[in-house]
């Protein structure tokens, strides 16, 4: 039995320090929440051979394989290699398990693979982000949702990404039935109205939900072929000051979002508290300390936002405070 173990090494391979001495559990990443049956069988096999037969589905759409003896971690890492390969997880060295302690699993709603309201393939974008930012030891949380219904609860993340539809209107197909106006009023924000026998969209009010596209019987509304997103930042749970993320960028593209997240790692490396335990400090607390303007300077470095992007210049967060 292991008598002396570096706990940082345990956590580095995505194993958890548990309440039971010399016992651990393995956290399995599932980027975008999509997994195939063969990978599920590997999770089951590890649990049966080295765990206690129990598997917990985490809130971030991964798996936690419970009841693993710390002395079996190397064997578990070797067995998990097939799982890591299948899910295309970046790592530093083969058969050594996960390569970082931080950056939580990139979670996502089911997206347009199934949902008619979703504006994009959430899993594909989640995997792009995963490839760009993992492995990393810093504690980031990213979630993607296909539409403003926000089924993934993206507003509780460091980076919440909402798919938005930039609707395009073909007046020649419109029969002035008002179906889109009624749906927008009843199911969304009321950004449409009828004027002089045509539909007018309030561009400032529109949130890009796509209800007009889904519900127009004449296909007078269509989605722009360009992919646009809303980026919300610095939502969090936790002890001191839980709060919802605030909107920052509207009609922003994938490339800009990925660059902003990567730039944020540089910002955190610069400003993280030297007293942060295990280098875990919520990004929002760092922004509270340095100011949003300083964060924005780092985050937007070398980022070329689309001309359509609307940026909120100043952001103020509230939430419950227990200071």
Secondary structure as the mmCIF struct_conf table of DSSP 4:
data_model
#
loop_
_struct_conf.conf_type_id
_struct_conf.id
_struct_conf.beg_label_comp_id
_struct_conf.beg_label_asym_id
_struct_conf.beg_label_seq_id
_struct_conf.end_label_comp_id
_struct_conf.end_label_asym_id
_struct_conf.end_label_seq_id
HELX_RH_AL_P HELX_RH_AL_P1 UNK A 7 UNK A 12
TURN_TY1_P TURN_TY1_P1 UNK A 13 UNK A 14
STRN STRN1 UNK A 15 UNK A 17
BEND BEND1 UNK A 19 UNK A 20
TURN_TY1_P TURN_TY1_P2 UNK A 21 UNK A 22
STRN STRN2 UNK A 23 UNK A 28
HELX_LH_PP_P HELX_LH_PP_P1 UNK A 29 UNK A 29
HELX_RH_3T_P HELX_RH_3T_P1 UNK A 31 UNK A 33
HELX_RH_AL_P HELX_RH_AL_P2 UNK A 37 UNK A 50
BEND BEND2 UNK A 51 UNK A 51
BEND BEND3 UNK A 53 UNK A 53
STRN STRN3 UNK A 55 UNK A 57
HELX_LH_PP_P HELX_LH_PP_P2 UNK A 58 UNK A 58
TURN_TY1_P TURN_TY1_P3 UNK A 59 UNK A 60
BEND BEND4 UNK A 61 UNK A 61
STRN STRN4 UNK A 63 UNK A 69
HELX_RH_3T_P HELX_RH_3T_P2 UNK A 70 UNK A 72
HELX_RH_AL_P HELX_RH_AL_P3 UNK A 73 UNK A 86
TURN_TY1_P TURN_TY1_P4 UNK A 87 UNK A 88
BEND BEND5 UNK A 92 UNK A 93
TURN_TY1_P TURN_TY1_P5 UNK A 94 UNK A 95
BEND BEND6 UNK A 96 UNK A 96
BEND BEND7 UNK A 101 UNK A 101
BEND BEND8 UNK A 103 UNK A 103
STRN STRN5 UNK A 107 UNK A 108
HELX_RH_3T_P HELX_RH_3T_P3 UNK A 111 UNK A 113
TURN_TY1_P TURN_TY1_P6 UNK A 114 UNK A 114
TURN_TY1_P TURN_TY1_P7 UNK A 116 UNK A 117
BEND BEND9 UNK A 120 UNK A 120
HELX_RH_AL_P HELX_RH_AL_P4 UNK A 122 UNK A 133
BEND BEND10 UNK A 135 UNK A 135
BEND BEND11 UNK A 138 UNK A 138
STRN STRN6 UNK A 142 UNK A 145
BEND BEND12 UNK A 146 UNK A 147
TURN_TY1_P TURN_TY1_P8 UNK A 148 UNK A 149
TURN_TY1_P TURN_TY1_P9 UNK A 151 UNK A 152
HELX_RH_3T_P HELX_RH_3T_P4 UNK A 154 UNK A 156
BEND BEND13 UNK A 157 UNK A 158
STRN STRN7 UNK A 159 UNK A 164
STRN STRN8 UNK A 167 UNK A 169
HELX_RH_3T_P HELX_RH_3T_P5 UNK A 171 UNK A 173
HELX_RH_AL_P HELX_RH_AL_P5 UNK A 179 UNK A 187
BEND BEND14 UNK A 188 UNK A 188
STRN STRN9 UNK A 192 UNK A 195
TURN_TY1_P TURN_TY1_P10 UNK A 196 UNK A 197
STRN STRN10 UNK A 198 UNK A 201
TURN_TY1_P TURN_TY1_P11 UNK A 203 UNK A 205
HELX_RH_AL_P HELX_RH_AL_P6 UNK A 211 UNK A 215
TURN_TY1_P TURN_TY1_P12 UNK A 217 UNK A 218
STRN STRN11 UNK A 221 UNK A 223
BEND BEND15 UNK A 225 UNK A 226
STRN STRN12 UNK A 228 UNK A 233
STRN STRN13 UNK A 236 UNK A 236
BEND BEND16 UNK A 238 UNK A 240
STRN STRN14 UNK A 243 UNK A 243
STRN STRN15 UNK A 246 UNK A 252
HELX_RH_AL_P HELX_RH_AL_P7 UNK A 254 UNK A 271
BEND BEND17 UNK A 272 UNK A 272
TURN_TY1_P TURN_TY1_P13 UNK A 274 UNK A 275
HELX_RH_3T_P HELX_RH_3T_P6 UNK A 277 UNK A 279
HELX_RH_AL_P HELX_RH_AL_P8 UNK A 283 UNK A 290
HELX_RH_AL_P HELX_RH_AL_P9 UNK A 292 UNK A 299
TURN_TY1_P TURN_TY1_P14 UNK A 300 UNK A 302
TURN_TY1_P TURN_TY1_P15 UNK A 307 UNK A 308
STRN STRN16 UNK A 310 UNK A 311
BEND BEND18 UNK A 313 UNK A 313
#
